Amino acid sequence: MPIDPPGAAASSAAAVPSVAPSTPRQGVADRRMVALTVLCFVQFMLVLDDTVVSVALPSIRGELGFGTAGLAWVVNAYFLAFGGLLLLGGRMADMLGRRRVFQWGVALFGAASLLCALAQEPWQLVAGRFVQGTGAAVASPAALSLISCLFPGPEERGRALGIWGGIAGLGGTMGLVVSGALTDLASWRWIFLINLPVAAAALVLMSRLVAESRAPDSARGLDVPGAVLGTGAVVALVYGLLQTAESGWGDAASVVPLVLAAVLAAVFAAVEARTAEPLVPAAFLAVRARLVANGATLLVSASLYAIAFLLMLHLQSVLHYEPFTAGMAYLPYGAGILTGVWLSSRAVAALGMRWALVAAPLITAAGNVLLAGIEPGDGYASGVLPGLLVTSLGCGLALPALATAALAGTGEHDAGLGSAVFTSMQQIGGAVGLATLVALAAHRTDAALADSADPNRAATDGFSLALLGAAALLALAAILAATLLNASHSTPRDTTT
């Protein structure tokens, strides 16, 4: 578990408003828990919108007249903005004030959700999704940094991040459930309208619950060249990875942005090495627990996003479930995640951070292998459910532990940066997983169809191969933690001051 820098507890006390003197400790604790609840609901909403449109895409296409290529951008526009602008959003939170930036992001997200719900043309929905992603990139790292400052002690921070990580993981899955239910029972427009009360409540409550906080050195300002180059590199990378799912790895549409991303990253590294106040200080990256946790997060997210997408396709194309039924089939996944979250802090206490970060991806990988063994004739209970439950349990174990390790040693001066780097790894990992594993499944399915295989057999073969690929990524995450972490690296002291 992380050990906070000297003075972090005192500095973060300013993030909680004063309470009645008769019960000061209980009052502060109550306000912090209410604030944590609000922040978790917002994060649930932001992650929900990663996947909430997936089941509704056919309905959206029919009503707004999307072409096949354009329809993909209803998903991709959100990924692109969310993943590309996170570093800038995290640094803005540290520099300009975490509560203020959080509220800016939530307000922007809520307004964009309304625009999406009212869209009458394809371009209006795609533009609204991009603005939604921008709001999420601003609000998400600010929310996580507020949690880090509200709960400075190692044990209480671990518990708070465990709740936050589990709720975030649940949001990615529940997007499919919510989308299926609302699309079948009401209209796809309601998948955006449900964001409005959450955003409004967060804007009202956070002003009452949390005082403003920012980095002690906020007066130095934002590293504009680093922000532009870093954001540009991530945007180009996410865009290139998303294009591979449409045009393949060898097409210019994917190669050019990926090359541009590499160039911008190299220039970013050169500029940051020479600037006095870099966007991502070298000392921040020197904490091995953070590096390992963020690397493992990239791999775990790559598998989990792809699994959700591929399993939804299997339920609808092979088992022939309607959207509502397919969404409901994901409910046991949510139960498994919540169970894993409840066990996560206990696993860290019993095994230590290192072995918890080894065990959780391996359990998830075992679930993937079970899912990969599905046959075309297998039903939900005998074929899908066992692997689904094991996968979700491992996911619930992994996400809180990864969040805690990724924010190891962060405090008032860099909580926003740590949060942004961690969330960036989740979004970039999601784009990588969708681009590579979905393309792998499609290639195997096409090859089987070319050999005159039954369509259900071909689709299942592609699904199984991609699930084995996801299991390999998870095993790699476990190896990373086992080989690069030890007891001292699992409890790092802050080195970024």
Beta strands, then each sheet from edge to edge (+ up, - down):
end
